[in-house]
Amino acid sequence: MKEFTQVLYRLRIWKDTRGQDLIEYALMAGFVAVAAGAIVPGVADSIKTIFGKVNNVMTSSAGQG
């Protein structure tokens, strides 16, 4: 019975899509930022700075910094 419960739990994890929306919005924001940087070259440095800060925060929160 324990194995059956573990299998059901694993299946439930694969069907869970709650975090998918957040990833899609983050990707969309990234694409918009890249497009804005390509269209308006003056904005590219600001976007690079923002992504650099986000990268630093993500790296330090993962314990790699």
LOVEX-656934 format. One line per 8 residues: number of its first residue (from 0); for each residue z, y, x of N, C-alpha, C. Coordinates in Angstrom, 2 decimals, always signed. Example, Ala and Ser with C-alpha at 12.3 -4.5 7.8 and 13.67 -1.06 7.14 Angstrom:
<sites>
0 = +7.80:-5.69:+13.19:+7.80:-4.50:+12.30:+7.80:-3.30:+13.20; +7.08:-2.25:+12.85:+7.14:-1.06:+13.67:+7.87:+0.03:+12.90
</sites>
This chain:
<sites>
0 = +0.00:-1.20:+0.83:+0.00:+0.00:+0.00:+0.00:+1.26:+0.88; +0.67:+1.19:+2.03:+0.73:+2.34:+2.91:-0.66:+2.70:+3.44; -1.45:+1.70:+3.77:-2.80:+1.94:+4.26:-3.67:+2.58:+3.18; -3.51:+2.14:+1.96:-4.27:+2.70:+0.84:-3.93:+4.18:+0.65; -2.65:+4.51:+0.78:-2.22:+5.89:+0.64:-2.80:+6.75:+1.77; -2.83:+6.21:+2.98:-3.40:+6.96:+4.10:-4.89:+7.21:+3.91; -5.60:+6.23:+3.39:-7.03:+6.40:+3.13:-7.25:+7.49:+2.09; -6.46:+7.49:+1.03:-6.60:+8.52:+0.00:-6.30:+9.90:+0.57
8 = -5.30:+9.98:+1.43:-4.95:+11.26:+2.04:-6.10:+11.78:+2.91; -6.71:+10.91:+3.68:-7.84:+11.30:+4.53:-9.03:+11.77:+3.69; -9.29:+11.09:+2.60:-10.40:+11.50:+1.73:-10.13:+12.87:+1.13; -8.90:+13.15:+0.80:-8.55:+14.44:+0.22:-8.77:+15.55:+1.25; -8.50:+15.29:+2.51:-8.72:+16.29:+3.56:-10.21:+16.61:+3.69; -11.06:+15.60:+3.64:-12.50:+15.83:+3.78:-13.07:+16.61:+2.60; -12.46:+16.50:+1.43:-12.95:+17.22:+0.25:-12.39:+18.63:+0.15; -11.38:+18.95:+0.93:-10.74:+20.26:+0.89:-11.67:+21.30:+1.51
16 = -12.11:+22.27:+0.72:-13.05:+23.29:+1.21:-12.46:+24.69:+1.10; -11.14:+24.82:+1.03:-10.54:+26.14:+0.87:-10.79:+27.05:+2.06; -10.81:+26.53:+3.27:-11.03:+27.36:+4.46:-12.49:+27.69:+4.70; -13.36:+27.05:+3.98:-14.79:+27.25:+4.19:-15.21:+28.68:+3.87; -14.66:+29.28:+2.83:-15.03:+30.64:+2.46:-14.68:+31.63:+3.57; -13.53:+31.48:+4.17:-13.11:+32.38:+5.23:-14.08:+32.32:+6.41; -14.49:+31.13:+6.77:-15.43:+30.98:+7.88:-16.77:+31.61:+7.53; -17.22:+31.42:+6.31:-18.50:+32.00:+5.90:-18.45:+33.52:+5.94
24 = -17.34:+34.11:+5.48:-17.21:+35.57:+5.50:-17.15:+36.09:+6.94; -16.48:+35.37:+7.82:-16.40:+35.78:+9.22:-17.78:+35.73:+9.87; -18.53:+34.68:+9.60:-19.89:+34.59:+10.14:-20.77:+35.71:+9.60; -20.64:+36.00:+8.32:-21.45:+37.08:+7.73:-21.09:+38.42:+8.36; -19.80:+38.67:+8.58:-19.38:+39.92:+9.22:-19.94:+40.00:+10.64; -19.96:+38.89:+11.33:-20.54:+38.87:+12.67:-22.02:+39.17:+12.67; -22.74:+38.59:+11.73:-24.18:+38.85:+11.63:-24.45:+40.31:+11.29; -23.67:+40.89:+10.40:-23.84:+42.30:+10.05:-23.56:+43.18:+11.27
32 = -22.52:+42.84:+12.03:-22.19:+43.63:+13.22:-23.30:+43.54:+14.26; -23.86:+42.37:+14.46:-24.96:+42.22:+15.41:-26.18:+42.99:+14.95; -26.48:+42.93:+13.66:-27.62:+43.68:+13.12:-27.40:+45.18:+13.28; -26.18:+45.64:+13.02:-25.89:+47.07:+13.17:-26.03:+47.49:+14.63; -25.60:+46.63:+15.53:-25.74:+46.94:+16.96:-27.18:+46.98:+17.40; -28.01:+46.14:+16.80:-29.43:+46.12:+17.16:-30.15:+47.33:+16.59; -29.75:+47.77:+15.41:-30.43:+48.90:+14.76:-29.97:+50.23:+15.34; -28.67:+50.37:+15.55:-28.11:+51.62:+16.05:-27.48:+51.33:+17.41
40 = -28.20:+51.60:+18.49:-27.69:+51.25:+19.83:-26.35:+51.91:+20.18; -26.05:+53.05:+19.65:-24.78:+53.72:+19.94:-23.57:+52.96:+19.42; -23.78:+52.12:+18.42:-22.69:+51.36:+17.83:-22.42:+50.09:+18.63; -23.36:+49.67:+19.44:-23.25:+48.40:+20.17:-22.01:+48.36:+21.07; -21.67:+49.46:+21.73:-20.49:+49.47:+22.60:-19.21:+49.31:+21.80; -19.15:+49.96:+20.64:-17.97:+49.83:+19.78:-17.81:+48.40:+19.28; -18.91:+47.80:+18.90:-18.88:+46.42:+18.41:-18.45:+45.48:+19.53; -18.96:+45.72:+20.73:-18.59:+44.89:+21.89:-17.09:+45.01:+22.16
48 = -16.54:+46.20:+22.04:-15.11:+46.41:+22.26:-14.28:+45.67:+21.22; -14.71:+45.75:+19.97:-13.98:+45.09:+18.88:-14.00:+43.58:+19.07; -15.17:+43.02:+19.36:-15.25:+41.57:+19.56:-14.46:+41.13:+20.79; -14.41:+41.98:+21.81:-13.61:+41.67:+22.98:-12.12:+41.61:+22.65; -11.66:+42.56:+21.83:-10.25:+42.56:+21.41:-9.94:+41.33:+20.56; -10.84:+41.00:+19.64:-10.63:+39.81:+18.80:-10.59:+38.56:+19.67; -11.45:+38.49:+20.65:-11.48:+37.34:+21.56:-10.16:+37.24:+22.32; -9.63:+38.36:+22.80:-8.35:+38.35:+23.52:-7.21:+37.86:+22.64
56 = -7.18:+38.33:+21.41:-6.12:+37.92:+20.48:-6.23:+36.43:+20.18; -7.43:+35.95:+19.94:-7.62:+34.54:+19.64:-7.25:+33.66:+20.83; -7.62:+34.10:+22.02:-7.30:+33.32:+23.22:-5.80:+33.28:+23.47; -5.14:+34.42:+23.32:-3.70:+34.45:+23.57:-2.92:+33.69:+22.49; -3.40:+33.69:+21.26:-2.71:+32.95:+20.21:-2.92:+31.45:+20.36; -3.99:+31.05:+21.02:-4.23:+29.62:+21.26:-3.47:+29.14:+22.49; -2.82:+30.05:+23.21:-2.04:+29.67:+24.36:-2.84:+29.49:+25.63; -4.03:+30.06:+25.67:-4.89:+29.90:+26.84:-4.91:+31.15:+27.70
64 = -4.10:+32.13:+27.36:-4.21:+33.37:+28.12:-3.05:+33.73:+28.90
</sites>
